[in-house]
Amino acid sequence: MGLFTKKETIFSERNKPLWAKIKEGLKAAGVKASCGSYDVEPPFVGCGCKLDVRDFSGNGKVDRKMYYIDVKVTELERARAIMEEVRSQNLDLELGEKIKVSYY
């Protein structure tokens, strides 16, 4: 996708497995998309800089990223239809409750 093309966000959630499936579905359908992630929670500051006690719970590191998918406005309807189809096929990947953004 070009730098100056008009884009719209169709997916913005903290759900990496679903994000990956939607990304694969769009690629298989030939829809060009800009996909990525960014940090939602700021790093902890203090003794042991950037160490978070939640990372050492036994369940592995906590995923603190927001995943997004942007598509061209001209392919918006087609991309949304593909996204809804992928969501309906992967209902087990939907999160039951919204993940709260916590700073502590």
N, C-alpha and C positions, 0 to 999 in steps of 0.2 A: 504494500500500500504506500502511496506517495505521502510525502510530508505535509502537503497542503490540501489533501483531500478531506472532505467533510465526513466525519465519523460519528457514530453514536454507540454508546455502551449498551450491550444487550445482556451482559452477565457481570455481576459484581457481588461476590459472596466469599465467605471464608470456608469453602468446600473444595479442596484440591482434587479429590477423585472425580467429582461431577464436572469440574472445570476441564480436567483432562479428557473425559469422554465427549464433552461438547466440542472441544477443540478438535478431536479426532473426527467427529461427525461433520463438522464444517469443512475440514480439509478433504475428506472423502467426497463431499458434495461439490468441491471446487470453489467454495466461498473463501476469499482471502480475508483474513482477520488478523488484527493486532492483539496478541495475548500477552499477559504479563502479570506481575504481582508487585505489591509494595507492602512495607511494614505498617501495621496499624498501631502497635504498642511501642512506645519509646523504650530504649534500653534502661535498665536499672542503673542507678548510680550509687556508689558507696563502696564499702570495703568489699573487694572481690569483683569490682566493676563488671557489669554485664552478666553476672551469674544470677540465674533465677532459680529459686528453690523448686519451682514446678517442673523444671527440666530433669530433676533427679528423683522423680516419684516412682520410677519403675515402668512407667508407660512410655518412656522415651521423651524426646523434646516436644514441647508444646508448639503447635503451628500458630504463628502470630501474623500471618500474611493475609492480605485481601487479594483475591484473584479476580481478574477482569478480562473481558473480551470486547473489543471494539470492532465494528464492521462499517463499511461504506454505507452511506445513506441510501444509495441506489440498490443495495442488496439487503436492506434491512428486513423487509417482510419475509424473504426467503430464509434468511438466517434465523429469524425468530421461529419460523415453522420448523426448521431443523432442530433448533434448541428444544422446543417443546416436545418434539418426537423423541429426542434423546432422553429428556427428563422422564417421559412416560415409560420408556424402556428400562430405566435405571432408578426405579423408585426406592430401592434399597440404599442408594447413596444419598438420598435426601436426609437432611438433618432434622430430627424431631423438634428440637427447640433452637431458637436463635442463640448464637454464641455471643455472649456479652464481651464487650471490649473492656478489659480490666487493666488498670494501671498498677495495681498492687495485688 
